[in-house]
Amino acid sequence: MDAMVENLPLRAALVGNPNCGKTALFNQLTGSRQKVANYAGVTVERKEGRLTTPSGRAVRLLDLPGAYSLTATSPDEAVTRDVCAGRYRGEPAPELLICVLSATNLRLHLRFALEVRQLGRPMIVVLNMLDAARKQGLAIDVPRLQQELGVPVVTAVAIRKNGASDLLDLLDHPPLVGPAPLPGNEDIHATVRRLLADCVTRPSAVAEEVEDRLDRWVLHPVWGLLILFALMFVMFQAVFSWAQPPMDAVDALVTGFGETVRHILPDGVLQSLLVDGVIAGAGTVIVYLPQILILFLWILVLEESGYLPRAAFLLDRIMASAGLSGRSFIPLLSSFACAVPGIMATRTIQNPRDRLTTILIAPLMTCSARLPVYTLLIAAFIPDRSVGGLFNLHGLVLFGLYIAAILSALIVAWVLKRGGKATEHPLLLELPAYRLPNLRDLGLGLWQRAVIFLSRVGTIIVTVSVLLWALSSFPAPPTGATAPAIDYSLVGMIGHWILPVFAPIGFTWQICVALIPGLAAREVAVSALATVYATGGSDTDAAAQLTPILSAQWSLATALSLLAWYVFAPQCFSTLAVIRRETGGWKMVTVTATYLFGLAYAASFVTWRVALALGGGPS
Amino acid sequence: MIEAFIVSVAVVACALYWIGRLAPSVTRTLWQGAGSVLEVVHAPAPLRHAVAGRITTRSGSGCGGCKGCGKDGGGCH
């Protein structure tokens, strides 16, 4: 029986304040690659991993969302509270709690450790970020702290290779019983003060002064906003200017590959499937990989440096004018990458009404899947010239589209919050220390992004391209037909059938066709257009030709109308699915889809009409 | 003839992929049918296990971009 128990994996859970490095430690111990960043609230649900200690003991490790207290105030904190107390559905209470503290912020983190200690469960304390604490001039008497707390205390630098070896050694022989209650009737705050006085010495405060000086600029109500605005502006300029050479290289590769396949294979259905379907469809989207990576490079640098929570703090007043708190900033910012994690990150918002509003406006944030659509249309219809000899016009238009989405989101939030009772939610935000981004982490983050993008191209886009190719190639035109073959195909029929709905906003039947598979994911519309034009045109090299084809066949008014559509339309099944899960029903999904499609149609209609009036119609 | 066969297989595979994403219960039924057929014809165990794995696979609700989507929680990156 004892042998059986010995063979069962030890159930341990990582707990601690937000941004103390739990997920970095989890990744270090289990070899996982969960997302880490230098701000609070990155982990919003429990993650599970496995590890083996040096002596061969198996450990099942849970990474729990950060919490400031075991008295939960938000859904993510409730997960931590329930798991620690053994009340989480389907999850037995952990046999060992590993409480992670940031050595740079012991005043706050020790308070949580003492709360966890009061649970009376076996626990280990890990002093993480010891390197950063030393840089700040902090000296921590670890043996004394261990003696005072009455639980094993080990040190770690979770972001460094082998930085958690002491913890691994300790997991070989973990404590089996909980700590004895602390003597006396001292309250937690007094205990923390005593522990700090006894165990921590602070001989120098040089690093803090540098941070304070930086914060004086970055958090300044005027300069801070200007810095934020400049950072965002440069980001969108970079997306266009830096990405052009690698995009040209990928484009040349795709075109060359298409040519090679056409020469190798004889004329026939297989050649048409590969060249007009797969290569035209997937190749057109894959070209946008460099732009997406540059966008994420900026976001990752801002995340790692510790700037993002400061931006949230700066924007609190603007968010408040729309009825939101700065706490909505991180979920909304995550939605610039993808609305799915953004909507999940709303679990850190305590107020249910604020949370729901943030969920409803998150799909308005310009996710990276919109980037291929935007850049395709901008490249086709906006002249590539500089403004004032300094700014790229393409970048300016892209920046304008992002700003339009942000303003729309704020207006929608204001409307949604108008009817309710006004409640005061002061923003309490922990500002992490500034950190130079780690090149390895940046590389890993970009690699993960590239894998995510390419896996979507390899699955969603390739399969849609193949299906669209089939639908646009069959049935074949009847003998003696004079119109283009695609007009007789299923795609042609569907496109012409839907056209009356979208004709008032200036869409062509090809756009109507692209919008249907584009419901799966926004970037699919680009590959769908490429496939439709490749199978429908005499020149089969649509992967390389889509931009000139669009600028020749569409009017400026049509392009602007489609851009306006994509600012609002919820063309993403995954986003709607995650809204259903986070709100627990279809009601909010229906509300979101209805109001966003309504806004999209209205915006496209106005854009189309205004553009026609200004002379942007078909020539 | 071979070309037409390859193209048909590719199109059917892509259609099945999308049915699996949009209506997982339909594909589960298809896999259950395939599993029954394999049992009857005494197909090799690895093949039967692979099909059984398909029947029990749950669909996630993430964007399909990362491995986390297979989990109950939906991922996520």
Boltz contact constraints between the chains, C-beta under 6 A:
constraints:
  - contact:
      token1: [A, 45]
      token2: [B, 73]
      max_distance: 6.0
  - contact:
      token1: [A, 268]
      token2: [B, 3]
      max_distance: 6.0
  - contact:
      token1: [A, 269]
      token2: [B, 3]
      max_distance: 6.0
  - contact:
      token1: [A, 269]
      token2: [B, 7]
      max_distance: 6.0
  - contact:
      token1: [A, 270]
      token2: [B, 3]
      max_distance: 6.0
  - contact:
      token1: [A, 270]
      token2: [B, 6]
      max_distance: 6.0
  - contact:
      token1: [A, 270]
      token2: [B, 7]
      max_distance: 6.0
  - contact:
      token1: [A, 273]
      token2: [B, 7]
      max_distance: 6.0
  - contact:
      token1: [A, 338]
      token2: [B, 63]
      max_distance: 6.0
  - contact:
      token1: [A, 340]
      token2: [B, 62]
      max_distance: 6.0
  - contact:
      token1: [A, 340]
      token2: [B, 63]
      max_distance: 6.0
  - contact:
      token1: [A, 340]
      token2: [B, 76]
      max_distance: 6.0
  - contact:
      token1: [A, 341]
      token2: [B, 76]
      max_distance: 6.0
  - contact:
      token1: [A, 344]
      token2: [B, 76]
      max_distance: 6.0
  - contact:
      token1: [A, 452]
      token2: [B, 65]
      max_distance: 6.0
  - contact:
      token1: [A, 452]
      token2: [B, 66]
      max_distance: 6.0
  - contact:
      token1: [A, 452]
      token2: [B, 77]
      max_distance: 6.0
  - contact:
      token1: [A, 456]
      token2: [B, 65]
      max_distance: 6.0
  - contact:
      token1: [A, 463]
      token2: [B, 14]
      max_distance: 6.0
  - contact:
      token1: [A, 463]
      token2: [B, 17]
      max_distance: 6.0
  - contact:
      token1: [A, 466]
      token2: [B, 10]
      max_distance: 6.0
  - contact:
      token1: [A, 466]
      token2: [B, 11]
      max_distance: 6.0
  - contact:
      token1: [A, 466]
      token2: [B, 14]
      max_distance: 6.0
  - contact:
      token1: [A, 467]
      token2: [B, 14]
      max_distance: 6.0
  - contact:
      token1: [A, 470]
      token2: [B, 11]
      max_distance: 6.0
  - contact:
      token1: [A, 574]
      token2: [B, 63]
      max_distance: 6.0
  - contact:
      token1: [A, 577]
      token2: [B, 61]
      max_distance: 6.0
  - contact:
      token1: [A, 578]
      token2: [B, 61]
      max_distance: 6.0
  - contact:
      token1: [A, 581]
      token2: [B, 61]
      max_distance: 6.0
